[in-house]
């Protein structure tokens, strides 16, 4: 089938999103075009569509962590932690934002995924500085670089396989680049706070807690600090203990119990806050899942394979930069399936014979692309944590993500 014809549904979606149409309006337009172009039977199209919502709502760990983060936030635990941090740092709130980006990056690297950690760290950053665009972008970039180079991620396994190296060897070789993107994320967060200041509305939280003794603040902050620690270090602790004690279910139950013990909420109020905390993320994931259903129709007719095939048409000397750009573009509509994007792109560039480091940077470009994707769960997590619509998060990320892509393209010229 003609490549331009296959690209038509994707072009329609991108145009409608740029014109600020609702995500599902754009998705429906692309899905209908895919049905017409590919001749997908309506019965099959219905099945493809409903699988999108099912796949998103099956991602239980981020849902649990989001609900727990909202619960401890409602109990005042995040405000207490922020107040303690502000007292310790004085006017250097930018350092807190940069440090939280580093924690987010390290946690995502250890886990091989980012959204679950974002559900916990984003509310703290939001409470401290508000929805500062460079801070949000810094978190997104550091997270993307982490899960695409982590030895625990599917993305790294796929890349290492096609590069012909061991997963650990590949991850170690990518570490300098991983650290570079962490530094970029931290620098963006620090600079963003210095430039924009705190965008927290009013000083009500500061006024409310300015006379609270430090000891009482530490007690009130225990639920959030414990939740953050368990989310980040749970896997390591399980390994040390030799038993899977800190599972997602156990973590949220411990956080709920600590909320009851360390705040004014009783047990009924704690569990009610936990359940109510899941509403936003469930609604968001339902919307994202429906959009993904339309995107899957384009995958059914071969749109993404056609785009990936364009990399093979590039001259061998620029195959890595071209592959990085194509990988980025493909990741935008299919951001929920970063590993799937790599599975499309990697065979082509592996056949050309580029270096493992260049292939690793192509993988990072996929991760970066997912951070401006309406169907990426980490974008949904940022949306919840910073109390912004998904489209607003994408608009905030775009200029910084494009700058990062440009850096990746330049790097691939030298190491391809």
C-alpha positions as CSV (number, residue, x, y, z in Angstrom):
1,X,0.0,0.0,0.0
2,X,1.2,3.6,-0.7
3,X,3.2,5.0,2.2
4,X,1.5,8.4,2.0
5,X,-1.9,6.7,2.2
6,X,-0.8,4.8,5.3
7,X,0.4,8.0,6.9
8,X,-2.8,9.9,6.3
9,X,-4.5,8.8,9.6
10,X,-1.5,9.8,11.6
11,X,-1.3,13.1,9.8
12,X,-5.0,13.8,10.6
13,X,-4.5,13.1,14.3
14,X,-1.4,15.3,14.5
15,X,-3.2,18.2,12.7
16,X,-6.3,18.0,14.9
17,X,-4.2,17.8,18.1
18,X,-2.2,20.9,17.0
19,X,-5.5,22.7,16.4
20,X,-6.3,21.9,20.0
21,X,-9.1,19.5,19.3
22,X,-10.0,17.0,22.0
23,X,-7.8,13.9,22.1
24,X,-10.7,11.6,21.3
25,X,-11.9,13.7,18.4
26,X,-8.4,13.5,16.9
27,X,-8.2,9.8,17.6
28,X,-11.6,9.0,16.1
29,X,-10.7,10.9,12.9
30,X,-7.5,8.8,12.6
31,X,-9.2,5.6,13.5
32,X,-12.0,6.1,10.9
33,X,-9.5,6.9,8.2
34,X,-7.5,3.8,9.1
35,X,-10.7,1.6,8.9
36,X,-11.5,3.1,5.4
37,X,-7.9,2.9,4.1
38,X,-7.1,-0.6,5.4
39,X,-10.6,-2.0,4.9
40,X,-10.8,-3.2,8.5
41,X,-14.1,-5.0,9.2
42,X,-16.2,-3.2,11.7
43,X,-16.4,-6.2,14.0
44,X,-12.5,-6.3,14.1
45,X,-12.3,-2.6,14.6
46,X,-14.6,-2.8,17.6
47,X,-12.4,-5.4,19.2
48,X,-9.2,-3.4,18.5
49,X,-10.8,-0.3,20.0
50,X,-11.9,-1.9,23.3
51,X,-8.5,-3.5,23.8
52,X,-7.0,0.0,24.1
53,X,-9.0,0.9,27.2
54,X,-8.5,-2.6,28.7
55,X,-4.7,-2.3,28.4
56,X,-4.6,1.0,30.1
57,X,-6.9,0.1,33.0
58,X,-4.8,-3.1,33.6
59,X,-1.8,-1.0,34.7
60,X,-2.6,-1.4,38.3
61,X,0.7,-0.3,40.1
62,X,0.6,3.4,38.9
63,X,-3.1,3.5,39.9
64,X,-2.3,2.2,43.4
65,X,0.6,4.6,43.9
66,X,-1.5,7.5,42.5
67,X,-4.3,6.8,45.0
68,X,-1.8,6.5,47.9
69,X,-0.1,9.8,46.9
70,X,-3.4,11.6,46.8
71,X,-4.3,10.1,50.2
72,X,-1.1,11.2,52.0
73,X,-1.4,14.6,50.3
74,X,-4.9,15.1,51.6
75,X,-3.6,14.2,55.1
76,X,-1.1,17.0,54.9
77,X,1.9,14.8,54.8
78,X,3.3,16.2,51.5
79,X,2.8,19.8,52.8
80,X,4.7,18.9,56.0
81,X,7.6,17.4,53.9
82,X,7.7,20.5,51.7
83,X,7.7,22.8,54.7
84,X,10.6,20.9,56.3
85,X,12.5,21.1,53.0
86,X,11.9,24.8,52.6
87,X,13.0,25.4,56.2
88,X,16.2,23.5,55.5
89,X,16.9,25.1,52.1
90,X,15.7,28.6,52.7
91,X,15.2,30.3,49.4
92,X,17.0,27.6,47.4
93,X,13.8,25.8,46.5
94,X,15.3,25.2,43.1
95,X,17.7,22.7,44.7
96,X,14.7,20.8,46.0
97,X,13.3,20.5,42.5
98,X,16.6,19.4,41.1
99,X,17.1,16.9,43.9
100,X,13.6,15.4,43.3
101,X,14.4,15.0,39.6
102,X,17.5,13.1,40.6
103,X,15.5,10.9,42.9
104,X,12.9,10.3,40.2
105,X,15.6,9.5,37.7
106,X,17.4,7.0,40.0
107,X,14.2,5.3,41.0
108,X,13.1,4.9,37.4
109,X,16.5,3.5,36.5
110,X,16.3,0.9,39.2
111,X,12.8,-0.1,38.4
112,X,13.1,0.0,34.6
113,X,9.9,2.1,34.5
114,X,8.9,5.6,35.5
115,X,5.2,6.2,35.9
116,X,4.8,4.6,39.3
117,X,7.6,6.7,40.8
118,X,6.2,9.9,39.1
119,X,2.9,9.3,40.9
120,X,4.7,9.8,44.2
121,X,7.4,12.4,43.4
122,X,5.3,14.8,41.2
123,X,2.9,15.8,44.0
124,X,5.9,16.8,46.2
125,X,7.4,18.9,43.5
126,X,4.0,20.5,42.7
127,X,3.5,21.3,46.3
128,X,6.9,22.9,46.5
129,X,7.1,24.9,43.3
130,X,3.9,24.5,41.3
131,X,3.5,23.5,37.7
132,X,6.8,25.1,36.4
133,X,7.2,24.0,32.8
134,X,11.0,23.4,32.8
135,X,10.6,21.4,36.1
136,X,8.0,19.1,34.5
137,X,10.1,18.8,31.3
138,X,13.2,18.0,33.4
139,X,11.3,15.2,35.2
140,X,10.1,13.8,31.9
141,X,13.5,13.8,30.2
142,X,15.3,12.2,33.1
143,X,12.6,9.6,33.4
144,X,12.7,8.8,29.7
145,X,16.5,8.4,29.7
146,X,16.3,6.2,32.7
147,X,13.8,3.6,31.6
148,X,15.3,3.3,28.1
149,X,18.8,2.6,29.4
150,X,18.0,0.7,32.6
151,X,19.2,-2.9,32.7
152,X,15.8,-3.8,34.2
153,X,13.8,-2.4,31.3
154,X,12.3,-4.2,28.2
155,X,13.6,-1.3,26.1
156,X,17.2,-1.9,27.1
157,X,16.9,-5.7,26.5
158,X,15.6,-5.2,23.0
159,X,18.3,-2.6,22.2
160,X,21.1,-4.8,23.6
161,X,19.7,-7.8,21.7
162,X,19.9,-6.1,18.3
163,X,23.2,-4.5,19.2
164,X,24.7,-7.9,19.9
165,X,25.9,-7.2,23.4
166,X,25.0,-8.3,26.9
167,X,22.3,-6.2,28.6
168,X,24.5,-5.3,31.5
169,X,27.4,-4.4,29.2
170,X,25.1,-2.2,27.1
171,X,23.6,-0.5,30.2
172,X,27.1,0.2,31.5
173,X,28.2,1.6,28.2
174,X,25.1,3.9,28.1
175,X,25.7,5.2,31.7
176,X,27.6,8.4,30.6
177,X,24.7,9.3,28.3
178,X,22.2,8.5,31.0
179,X,24.0,10.7,33.5
180,X,24.1,13.5,30.9
181,X,20.3,13.4,30.5
182,X,19.9,13.3,34.3
183,X,22.1,16.5,34.6
184,X,19.9,18.1,31.8
185,X,16.8,17.3,33.7
186,X,18.2,18.6,37.0
187,X,19.5,21.7,35.4
188,X,16.1,22.4,33.8
189,X,14.4,22.0,37.1
190,X,16.8,24.3,38.9
191,X,16.8,26.9,36.1
192,X,13.0,26.8,35.9
193,X,12.5,27.6,39.5
194,X,15.1,30.4,39.3
195,X,13.4,31.9,36.2
196,X,9.7,31.5,37.1
197,X,9.9,31.3,40.8
198,X,7.3,29.3,42.7
199,X,4.0,29.0,40.9
200,X,2.2,27.7,44.0
201,X,-1.0,29.7,44.4
202,X,-0.8,31.8,47.5
203,X,1.1,31.1,50.7
204,X,-1.8,29.3,52.5
205,X,0.3,26.2,53.1
206,X,3.2,28.1,54.5
207,X,0.9,30.2,56.7
208,X,-0.8,27.1,57.9
209,X,2.4,25.4,59.0
210,X,4.8,28.2,59.7
211,X,4.4,27.9,63.5
212,X,4.2,24.1,63.6
213,X,7.2,22.6,65.5
214,X,9.7,20.6,63.5
215,X,9.0,17.5,65.5
216,X,5.3,17.6,64.7
217,X,6.1,18.2,61.0
218,X,8.4,15.2,60.9
219,X,5.7,13.0,62.4
220,X,3.1,14.3,59.9
221,X,5.6,13.8,57.0
222,X,6.2,10.1,57.9
223,X,3.5,8.7,55.6
224,X,4.8,10.5,52.5
225,X,8.5,9.9,53.3
226,X,7.7,6.2,53.9
227,X,5.7,5.9,50.7
228,X,8.5,7.5,48.7
229,X,11.1,5.3,50.3
230,X,9.2,2.1,49.7
231,X,8.4,3.0,46.1
232,X,12.0,3.7,45.3
233,X,13.8,1.1,47.4
234,X,11.1,-1.6,47.7
235,X,12.8,-3.9,45.2
236,X,16.2,-3.5,46.8
237,X,14.8,-4.2,50.2
238,X,13.0,-7.3,49.0
239,X,16.3,-8.5,47.6
240,X,18.1,-7.9,50.9
241,X,15.3,-9.6,52.9
242,X,14.9,-12.5,50.6
243,X,11.2,-12.1,50.5
244,X,8.8,-9.9,48.5
245,X,7.5,-7.9,51.4
246,X,7.3,-4.5,49.7
247,X,4.8,-5.3,46.9
248,X,2.6,-2.5,45.5
249,X,-0.4,-3.8,47.5
250,X,1.6,-4.0,50.7
251,X,3.2,-0.5,50.2
252,X,-0.2,1.2,49.9
253,X,-1.6,-0.6,52.9
254,X,1.4,0.4,55.0
255,X,1.0,4.0,53.7
256,X,-2.6,4.0,54.7
257,X,-1.9,2.7,58.2
258,X,0.8,5.3,58.6
259,X,-1.6,8.0,57.5
260,X,-4.0,6.9,60.2
261,X,-1.3,6.8,62.8
262,X,0.5,10.1,61.9
263,X,-2.3,12.4,60.9
264,X,-5.7,13.6,62.1
265,X,-7.5,11.1,59.8
266,X,-9.2,8.1,61.3
267,X,-8.9,4.7,59.6
268,X,-12.2,5.2,57.7
269,X,-11.2,8.6,56.5
270,X,-7.8,7.2,55.4
271,X,-9.3,4.5,53.3
272,X,-11.9,6.8,51.9
273,X,-9.2,9.3,50.8
274,X,-7.3,6.4,49.2
275,X,-10.3,5.3,47.1
276,X,-11.1,8.9,46.2
277,X,-7.5,9.5,45.2
278,X,-7.8,7.0,42.4
279,X,-10.6,8.9,40.6
280,X,-8.4,11.2,38.5
281,X,-6.0,8.6,37.3
282,X,-8.8,6.2,36.4
283,X,-10.6,8.8,34.4
284,X,-7.4,9.8,32.7
285,X,-6.4,6.2,31.9
286,X,-9.8,5.5,30.5
287,X,-9.5,8.5,28.1
288,X,-6.0,7.5,27.2
289,X,-7.1,3.9,26.6
290,X,-9.8,5.0,24.2
291,X,-7.3,7.1,22.3
292,X,-4.9,4.1,22.2
293,X,-7.7,2.0,20.7
294,X,-7.8,4.4,17.7
295,X,-4.0,4.3,17.5
296,X,-4.0,0.5,17.4
297,X,-6.1,0.6,14.2
298,X,-3.2,2.4,12.5
299,X,-0.9,-0.3,13.7
300,X,-3.2,-2.8,12.2
301,X,-2.9,-1.4,8.7
302,X,0.9,-1.0,8.9
303,X,1.3,2.8,9.4
304,X,4.1,2.4,11.9
305,X,5.9,-0.2,9.9
306,X,5.8,2.1,6.9
307,X,7.4,4.9,9.0
308,X,10.1,2.6,10.4
309,X,10.9,1.5,6.9
310,X,11.9,5.0,5.9
311,X,15.0,4.7,8.1
312,X,16.3,2.0,5.8
313,X,16.1,4.3,2.8
314,X,18.6,6.8,4.4
315,X,22.3,6.7,3.4
316,X,24.4,4.5,5.7
317,X,26.4,7.5,6.9
318,X,23.3,9.2,8.5
319,X,21.2,6.1,9.3
320,X,21.6,6.7,13.1
321,X,20.4,10.3,13.1
322,X,17.6,9.6,10.8
323,X,16.6,6.5,12.9
324,X,16.6,8.7,16.0
325,X,14.2,11.2,14.4
326,X,11.9,8.5,13.0
327,X,11.9,6.7,16.4
328,X,10.9,10.0,18.1
329,X,8.1,10.6,15.6
330,X,6.7,7.1,15.9
331,X,6.8,7.2,19.7
332,X,4.4,10.2,19.8
333,X,1.2,8.4,18.7
334,X,2.3,5.0,20.1
335,X,3.9,6.2,23.4
336,X,2.3,3.5,25.4
337,X,4.4,0.9,23.6
338,X,8.0,2.2,23.6
339,X,9.3,-1.4,23.4
340,X,7.1,-2.0,20.4
341,X,8.5,1.1,18.7
342,X,12.1,-0.2,19.2
343,X,11.1,-3.6,17.9
344,X,10.1,-1.8,14.6
345,X,13.2,0.5,14.4
346,X,16.1,-1.7,15.7
347,X,16.1,-4.4,13.0
348,X,16.7,-1.8,10.3
349,X,19.6,0.1,12.0
350,X,21.1,-3.2,13.2
351,X,21.3,-4.4,9.6
352,X,23.2,-1.3,8.6
353,X,25.8,-1.9,11.4
354,X,25.8,1.2,13.7
355,X,27.5,1.2,17.1
356,X,25.7,0.0,20.3
357,X,26.0,3.5,21.7
358,X,24.2,5.0,18.7
359,X,21.5,2.3,19.0
360,X,21.2,3.2,22.7
361,X,20.6,6.9,21.8
362,X,17.9,5.8,19.3
363,X,16.3,4.1,22.2
364,X,16.5,7.2,24.3
365,X,14.9,9.2,21.5
366,X,12.0,6.8,21.6
367,X,11.7,7.5,25.4
368,X,11.9,11.2,24.8
369,X,9.2,11.0,22.1
370,X,6.9,9.2,24.6
371,X,7.0,12.2,26.8
372,X,4.9,14.2,24.3
373,X,2.6,11.3,23.7
374,X,-1.1,11.4,24.8
375,X,-1.0,7.7,25.5
376,X,2.2,7.5,27.6
377,X,1.4,6.6,31.2
378,X,4.2,8.8,32.6
379,X,2.6,11.8,30.9
380,X,-0.7,10.8,32.6
381,X,1.3,10.6,35.9
382,X,2.7,14.1,35.4
383,X,-0.8,15.3,34.6
384,X,-2.1,14.0,37.9
385,X,0.8,15.1,40.0
386,X,0.9,18.7,38.6
387,X,-2.9,19.0,38.2
388,X,-2.8,19.8,34.5
389,X,-4.5,18.3,31.5
390,X,-2.5,15.8,29.5
391,X,-2.4,18.2,26.5
392,X,-1.1,21.0,28.7
393,X,1.7,18.7,29.9
394,X,2.6,17.9,26.3
395,X,2.7,21.5,25.4
396,X,5.0,22.3,28.3
397,X,7.3,19.4,27.4
398,X,7.6,20.0,23.6
399,X,10.2,22.8,23.4
400,X,12.6,21.0,25.9
401,X,12.0,17.6,24.4
402,X,12.8,18.9,20.9
403,X,16.0,20.4,22.2
404,X,16.9,17.1,23.7
405,X,16.2,15.3,20.5
406,X,18.4,17.8,18.7
407,X,21.2,16.9,21.1
408,X,20.7,13.2,20.5
409,X,20.8,13.7,16.7
410,X,24.1,15.6,17.0
411,X,25.6,12.9,19.3
412,X,24.6,10.1,16.9
413,X,26.6,11.8,14.1
414,X,29.8,11.4,16.2
415,X,29.2,7.9,17.5
416,X,27.2,6.3,14.8
